[in-house]
Amino acid sequence: MSPLGLALHLQQRLQVEAILTVTTWDKSIMTLQADLLGAHALGIRNVVCRTGNPPLRGDYPNVDGIWEVDSVGLIGLLDGLNRGRDSNGLVLEAATSFYVGARCNPGAADLQAELARTRAKIAAGARFLVTRPLYELEALRRMMAALPGQRVPILLAVQPLHSFSEAEYLRYEVPDVIVPDAVLEAMRRAGDAEGEVGLRLAEELLEEAADLVDGVVLSLTGAPEGALDRLLRALARRRPAPLPAS
């Protein structure tokens, strides 16, 4: 199912506002614009913009991608639609009212390049940021300190660790992911309780982040039973300020 189809399904069935992730890979700017105008007509208002990953080559050497715009260009397109103008600057009969977000990666190896890109996203019209899943907060604090005049609401992505092998893989094999020594050691010593320890570390991270961020995005695929209730209780103990209304 496409992200747009799923967002519409959830919004209509659950009567909650969905946040749609839109990637620019393999779509022309005209296709993106048509999809976004259709999404707006069907009630989608919240959009997170991503450039997307290149297609896998390997067994399909002839597969290629279409990138007329990256995430910054997509944010600019949405900002223009909100101002009543299409991608060519032509006036629309009615302006849209999208609440536009973007991704950021506080753990990027080249922090200055990531800061420059994040500033460009904010300047283009991003009104909130969503981090990559984090396992410590120092990198996020450094990023926030470097953006004093461009502060927008930040949503912290939290994904509990399932095992020591996963923690070890993220630390040594996945670029731009920081898994601190203390977290890696806690998962190593967890034994058969790896899932429980990973969930406890996520609870502690949420409590520590409550005064720092404006909201959270929880990813609980494969988490132990009752994980959602526990993390929600951790949030309730020190609830962060809500996002401004879209």
C-alpha positions in Angstrom: 0.0 0.0 0.0 1.3 3.5 -0.8 1.9 5.9 2.0 -0.9 8.1 0.7 -3.3 5.2 0.6 -2.4 4.2 4.1 -2.6 7.7 5.5 -6.1 8.2 4.0 -7.2 4.7 5.3 -6.1 5.5 8.8 -7.5 9.0 8.8 -10.9 7.9 7.6 -11.2 4.7 9.7 -9.7 6.0 13.0 -10.8 9.7 12.7 -7.3 10.9 13.6 -5.0 13.2 11.7 -2.4 11.2 9.8 1.1 12.5 9.0 1.9 11.5 5.4 5.5 10.9 4.4 6.2 11.9 0.8 9.4 11.1 -1.0 10.5 12.7 -4.2 12.1 9.6 -5.7 10.7 8.4 -9.0 8.2 11.2 -9.4 8.3 14.3 -11.5 7.4 17.6 -9.9 4.1 17.6 -11.8 3.2 14.1 -10.4 4.1 15.2 -6.9 2.0 18.3 -7.3 -1.0 16.3 -8.6 -0.7 13.8 -5.7 -0.5 16.5 -3.1 -3.5 18.4 -4.4 -5.4 15.2 -4.4 -4.3 14.4 -0.9 -5.4 17.9 0.2 -8.8 17.5 -1.4 -9.2 14.2 0.5 -8.4 15.8 3.9 -4.6 15.2 4.4 -3.0 18.2 5.9 0.3 17.0 7.6 3.2 16.1 5.3 6.8 15.1 6.1 9.1 15.6 3.1 11.9 13.2 2.2 14.2 12.8 -0.8 14.1 9.0 -0.6 16.7 6.4 -1.3 18.0 5.4 -4.7 16.7 2.2 -6.2 18.6 -1.0 -5.6 20.8 -1.8 -8.5 22.3 -5.3 -8.0 20.0 -7.6 -10.0 18.4 -4.6 -11.8 21.2 -2.6 -13.4 18.8 -0.8 -15.7 16.6 0.6 -13.0 17.0 4.3 -12.5 15.3 7.0 -10.4 13.6 10.3 -11.2 14.7 13.2 -9.1 13.4 16.5 -10.4 13.4 17.9 -6.8 14.8 16.8 -3.5 13.2 17.2 -0.1 14.1 20.9 0.0 12.4 21.4 -3.4 9.3 19.4 -2.2 9.0 21.7 0.8 9.2 24.7 -1.5 6.5 23.2 -3.7 4.2 22.7 -0.7 5.0 26.2 0.6 4.0 27.6 -2.8 0.7 25.6 -2.8 0.0 27.1 0.6 0.5 30.5 -0.8 -1.8 29.8 -3.7 0.7 29.2 -6.5 1.7 26.0 -8.3 5.1 24.8 -9.2 5.3 27.2 -12.2 4.2 30.2 -10.1 0.7 30.2 -11.6 -2.1 31.3 -9.3 -4.4 28.6 -8.0 -8.1 29.1 -7.5 -7.6 28.2 -3.8 -4.5 27.9 -1.6 -3.8 24.7 0.3 -3.3 24.5 4.1 -0.6 21.9 4.5 1.4 21.7 7.7 4.9 20.9 6.3 7.6 18.9 8.1 11.0 17.5 7.3 13.5 14.9 8.5 16.7 15.7 10.3 19.6 13.5 11.5 21.4 14.8 14.6 23.8 11.9 14.5 25.1 12.7 11.0 28.9 12.2 10.7 29.1 15.6 9.0 27.1 17.8 11.4 27.8 21.0 9.6 26.5 19.6 6.3 23.4 18.3 8.1 22.9 21.7 9.8 23.1 23.5 6.5 20.6 21.1 5.0 18.3 21.5 8.0 18.5 25.3 7.8 17.6 25.1 4.1 14.5 23.0 4.9 13.3 25.5 7.5 14.0 28.4 5.1 12.0 26.6 2.4 9.0 26.3 4.6 9.3 23.3 7.0 7.4 24.0 10.2 8.5 21.0 12.2 11.3 18.4 12.2 11.3 14.6 12.8 14.6 13.0 13.8 15.9 9.7 12.9 15.5 7.1 15.7 17.8 8.2 18.5 19.4 6.3 21.4 21.0 9.3 23.1 20.2 13.0 23.2 23.6 14.7 23.1 23.7 14.9 19.3 20.2 16.4 19.3 21.2 19.0 21.9 24.2 20.0 19.8 21.9 20.4 16.7 19.4 22.4 18.6 22.1 24.7 20.1 23.3 25.4 16.5 19.9 26.4 15.4 19.0 29.1 17.9 17.3 31.5 15.5 15.5 28.8 13.5 13.8 26.9 16.2 10.8 24.9 15.0 9.0 22.1 16.9 11.0 18.8 16.9 9.5 15.3 17.1 11.9 12.7 18.5 11.8 9.3 16.8 12.1 6.4 19.3 12.5 2.8 18.4 13.2 0.4 21.2 16.1 -2.0 20.7 15.1 -5.7 20.4 18.5 -7.4 21.0 22.2 -6.9 21.5 22.9 -8.0 17.9 20.6 -5.2 16.7 22.3 -2.6 18.9 25.7 -3.8 17.7 24.7 -3.7 14.0 23.3 -0.2 14.3 26.4 1.0 16.0 29.0 -0.4 13.6 27.2 -1.0 10.3 24.6 1.8 9.9 26.0 5.2 9.0 25.1 8.2 11.2 23.5 6.2 14.0 24.9 6.7 17.5 24.5 3.9 20.0 26.3 4.9 23.2 28.7 2.6 25.1 26.3 2.4 28.0 23.4 1.4 25.8 25.4 -1.3 24.0 26.7 -2.7 27.3 23.2 -2.8 28.8 22.0 -4.8 25.9 25.0 -7.1 26.0 24.4 -7.9 29.7 20.6 -8.3 29.2 20.8 -12.0 28.3 17.3 -13.4 27.7 15.7 -10.1 28.8 17.0 -8.1 25.8 13.5 -6.9 24.8 12.7 -5.8 28.3 16.0 -3.9 28.6 15.5 -2.2 25.2 12.1 -1.1 26.3 13.4 0.2 29.6 16.1 2.2 27.8 13.4 3.7 25.5 11.3 4.7 28.6 14.4 6.4 30.1 15.1 8.2 26.9 11.5 9.5 26.7 11.6 10.8 30.2 14.9 12.6 29.6 13.7 14.1 26.4 10.4 15.4 27.7 11.7 18.9 28.4 13.8 19.0 25.2 11.4 18.1 22.4 7.9 18.9 21.4 6.6 15.4 20.7 7.6 11.9 19.8 7.2 9.3 17.0 7.1 5.8 18.3 8.1 2.8 16.2 7.1 -0.4 18.0 7.4 -3.2 15.3 8.5 -6.3 17.1 8.3 -4.7 20.6 7.2 -6.8 23.6 3.5 -7.0 24.5 2.4 -3.9 26.5 5.2 -1.7 25.1 2.9 1.0 23.9 1.2 1.3 27.3 4.5 1.6 29.0 5.9 4.2 26.7 2.7 6.2 26.9 3.0 6.1 30.7 6.6 7.4 30.4 5.3 10.2 28.3 2.5 11.0 30.7 4.9 11.3 33.6 6.6 14.2 31.9 4.5 15.2 28.9 6.2 17.6 26.4 4.4 20.7 25.1 2.0 19.9 22.2 2.6 21.0 18.7 1.0 24.2 17.5 -2.3 23.6 15.8 -2.0 23.2 12.0 
